[in-house]
Amino acid sequence: MALTRYFKETVQARVQADPKFRDALFTDGIETMLAGDVDNGKAILRDYIKATVGFEQLAAETGSSPKSLIRMFGPTGNPQARNLFTVISHLQRHAGLILHVTTRGQ
C-alpha cells in the first residue's frame, strides 16, 4: 500500500512538533531492523531522515552522495553494514540520542 502525500506530510509535521514522537520513530526504525524486518525498518528510517536532517545534508555530513543514501533506504536498497552504521551513528548524534541494544527474555 502506497503512502499518500497527506500521510507523509502529517508524519513530517508531527516529527517537527513532537520530540518524543521523533525519537520514537528513530528508535522504532532501528528496532524493526534488528527484529529482522529490514525493509520496514529502512522505510521508517527513510521517513525519519526526510523529516529531520534530509538526504542532502546527511550526504554532505557522511561523505556519501544523496542518491546513494536514497537508494540505500529505498525498497530495493541493500546497504553495506559499514554505510548503514555510519548513517545510524550520524543520526544518533544529530538527534542527541545514544541507542543501546539490550536483551529481553521471551
C-alpha positions in Angstrom: 0.0 0.0 0.0 1.5 3.3 -1.1 1.5 6.2 1.4 -0.3 9.3 0.4 1.3 12.7 0.3 -1.0 13.8 3.1 0.2 11.0 5.3 3.8 11.8 4.7 3.2 15.5 5.4 1.4 14.6 8.6 4.3 12.4 9.8 6.8 15.2 8.9 4.7 17.8 10.8 4.5 15.5 13.8 8.2 14.9 13.8 8.9 18.6 13.7 6.4 19.4 16.5 6.9 16.4 18.9 10.4 15.4 20.0 9.1 12.2 21.7 7.5 11.1 18.5 10.6 11.9 16.6 12.8 9.9 18.9 10.3 7.0 18.9 10.3 7.0 15.1 14.1 6.7 15.0 14.2 4.0 17.7 11.4 2.1 16.0 13.2 2.0 12.7 16.3 0.6 14.4 14.4 -1.9 16.4 12.4 -3.1 13.4 15.6 -3.7 11.5 17.1 -5.6 14.5 14.0 -7.7 14.7 14.7 -8.9 11.1 12.2 -6.7 9.2 14.9 -4.8 7.3 12.6 -3.4 4.6 10.1 -1.8 7.0 13.0 -0.6 9.2 14.6 1.1 6.2 11.2 2.7 5.3 10.8 4.1 8.8 14.3 5.5 8.8 13.7 7.0 5.3 10.7 8.8 6.7 12.7 9.9 9.7 15.6 11.2 7.6 13.2 13.1 5.3 11.5 14.7 8.3 14.7 15.7 10.2 18.1 16.1 8.6 17.2 15.4 5.0 19.1 13.4 2.5 21.2 16.3 1.1 22.5 17.4 4.5 23.0 13.8 5.6 25.0 13.1 2.5 27.2 16.1 3.0 27.9 15.2 6.6 28.6 11.5 6.0 30.6 11.9 2.8 28.0 10.0 0.7 26.0 11.0 -2.3 22.3 11.9 -1.7 21.4 9.4 -4.5 23.3 6.7 -2.8 21.6 7.3 0.5 18.2 7.5 -1.1 18.8 4.1 -2.8 20.2 2.7 0.4 16.9 3.3 2.2 14.7 2.6 -0.8 12.6 -0.6 -1.2 15.3 -2.4 -3.1 18.3 -0.9 -1.3 20.8 -3.3 0.3 23.2 -1.2 2.3 26.6 -2.4 3.4 26.9 -2.7 7.1 29.6 0.0 7.2 27.4 2.5 5.4 24.3 1.7 7.4 26.2 2.1 10.7 27.8 5.3 9.6 24.4 6.7 8.9 22.9 5.4 12.1 25.8 6.8 14.1 25.3 10.2 12.5 21.6 10.2 13.1 22.1 9.4 16.7 24.5 12.4 17.1 22.0 14.6 15.2 19.1 13.5 17.4 21.2 13.8 20.6 20.5 10.1 21.4 22.6 7.2 22.3 21.0 3.9 21.5 21.8 0.7 23.4 21.0 -2.9 22.5 19.6 -4.9 25.4 18.2 -8.4 25.5 14.8 -9.4 26.7 13.6 -12.9 27.6 10.5 -14.2 25.8 
